[in-house]
Amino acid sequence: MLDRPLVFLDLETTGATAHHDRITEIGLVEVDCGRHVGEWSSLVNPEMRIPLSIQTLTGITDEMVANAPTFSDLAEALYDRLEGKVLVAHNARFDYGFLKNEFRRLGLRYQPKVLCTVKLSRRLFPQHRRHNLDSLIERHGLSCEGRHRALADARVLWEFTRQIHLDPGPEVIHAAVEDLLKKPALPPGLPANVLDDIPEGRACTCFMARATFRYTLARASACVRG
């Protein structure tokens, strides 16, 4: 895992839905072949109100982001920081979904290799039931200066990665990471980027529901004809 450029990233957002909610803070730690090479963070003006429940959770208020740059202000420099690096995040589908949608709004395609530390923790420590970030912090004795702030949480992921390279060790980590980074096999004839073009959120669920409904109807019709 530490034989390549990585970016450990965490986002804070206005909610959980990538196609509707927006980013309020970005924090990242850059690592190149096991060497810490830099950190960066910024508040982001989401151009919408932050729900009170989210303000309470993160401590990020409307007032704090009022004069912060928008994502479009940060996009070019952020894209340069991310390009060519494996994106490492906790529950990575969440963070990747938000980044992908934000870049897409600006006409940019962001398609990195993505490593989820939730999946990695489950693979390495299947005896444990919980793999959320609080559980990892407690179980591995990790330090976190400001939970639910982007840079602090990104630093936790980097510390977790360093620790697991000591136990269970680099060979076990390498095998798990290579397996997790494999792209799913696609049926013949589908373009390689088809999964990246599926929209986040309910649209995908509706598509699957309609497909299942059509399949059920077909099976029922066959039974009637038979």
N, C-alpha and C positions, 0 to 999 in steps of 0.2 A: 504493500500500500504506500509505503514511504519512498518508493522508487520513482515517483512521478510528481508533477506539480498538482497541488491540491488547493482548494479554497473552502475553508470551513465557514459556513454562512448561516446567519439567522435573521429573520425578519420579524418585525412587529407590524400588525395590520389593524384595520378598522373592524375586521370580522373574519369569518372563515371561508367566504365564497370568493374565489379568485376572479370570476367574471364580473363581480359587482363591487366588492370591497377593494380598498387600496392600501398601499404600504405606508406606514408611518415612521419606520426606522429600519435602517440596514446596518448590519455589523458583520465584518468578515475578518478572517485570519488567513494570510497567505503563507503557504508552506511549499518549499521546493526541494524534493528529494530528502525529506526529513528535516530540513532546516527552516526555521521560522524566519521569513523574510519581510514581514510587514503586517500591519493591521490598519483597518479603516472603518469608520462608522459615520453615519449622518442621520439626523432626523429628516423626515420627508413630509412635505405638505401634501396631504392626501386629496386636497381640493374637495373635501366633504367633512361633515361632522364626525367626530369620534364618539361612539356610544359611551355613556357614562360607565357601564360595566367594564368596557375595555380600558377606559382611563384609569379606573380603580385597579385593574389587574396589572397594567404595565407602568402606571405612573406617568404616561405620556398624555398630556392634555391638549385641547384645542389651542390654548395660548402658546404652548411650547412649539407647535408646528406652524403657527400662523405666518412666521417670517422665514421658515425653512425653505430650501429649494424644493421644487416639484421633482417628480421622477424624471420628467423630460429634461430638466436642467442637469441631472446627474447621469443620464443614460449613457452618453458617449464614454465618459471616464470609467463608469462602472463596467460597461461592456468590455473595455480594454483590460480591466483587472480580472475579469472572469474568463476571457477567451483562452482556450487551450488548456484549461485546468479542469480536473474532476471536481464537480460540485458536491460537497459533503454537508449534509444537513440532517437534523433530527426530524423524523416524519417528513422526509425530503419531498414527497409529492406536494405537500402544502407550499413549501418555499419555492420549489421549482415552478409550480403552477402560477404563483403570483408573479415571479420574474418573467416567465414566458408570456403571460398576458400583458404585463406592462411593456415589455419590449415589442410585442406584437402591435400594440396600439400605436407605436412609433414606426412601424414598418420594418422592424428588425426581427430576425429569426434567431432564437437562442435555443440550441440543441446540444447541451453538454452531456458527457457521461455523468450519471448521477448515482451517488452512493448514500443510502439511507442508514444512519447509525441506529435507528430502531431495529431495522432488519438485521444489521450486523450484530447487535447485542443479542437478539433472539437466536441467531445462528451460533454464537459463541457460548451463550449461557442459557441453554434451553431449560435448565432446572428452575429458573426464576420466572414468575408469572408477569411481573411488571417491568416494562422497559421504557417508561416515560423518562423525561430528563431529570425530574426530581428523584426518581428511583435510582438512576445511574449515579447521581451526585451522592446520595446516601450510601449506596452499596459499595462504590469504589472510593469513597472518601475524597471526592473532587471538591475543589473550591469554586465558589461563584460569588462575585462581589455584588451583583445586582440582578437577581433572577427576573426574567421577563423583560430584560433590556438586551438589545440585539448583540452588541459586542461581547457582553458578559457571557451570554449563552453560547456564542460562537467559540469563545475561549474554553468553555467547558468541553466542547466537542474535541478540540485539539488536545486538551489534557487527557481526556478519555482515550484518545487514539494513542498517545504516548504510553499510557499505562498498560493498555492491552498488548502493546508490542513487547512488554516485559513478561506479561502473563495473560494469555496462554502462549505468547511468543510470535515472532515474525512469520514463521512458516505456516502456522495455523491461520494467522490473519491473512496472509497472501492468498491461500486457497479459498478462504471465505469471500474475500473481496473480489477475486477473479470470477467466482461463481455469481455473485450478486450483480456484477457489472455486465454480465452477458445480456444481450438484448433478446427478448422473446422471439421465437421462430414465428414467421408469418406464412400464411398460405401462399402458394404460388400465384403470381400475377398482381399481388398487392405492392404498392410502392413502399420503399424502405421507411419513409417518414410518415406513414399513415397514422401511427399511434400518436405522433406529436401533433397532428392536425385535428385530433378529436377534441372538441371543446370541453373545458372543465365544467363540472356542475351537472344540472339536471338533464341537459340535452342528451348526454350519453345514456343516462338511465332510461329516458323515454324511448330512445332508439332500441335499446335492449328489450324493453317491455313490448314494443310493437313487434319486434322480431319473434319473441316468444309467443305472442298472441297469434301471429300468422302461422307459426309452427304448430301450435295447438289446434288451430282450425283445420290445418291440412291433415293432421293425424285423425281428427274427429270425422272429417269428410271421408277419409279412406276407410275408416271403420264402418260408416254408414253404407258406403258403396259395397264393402265386402259382405 
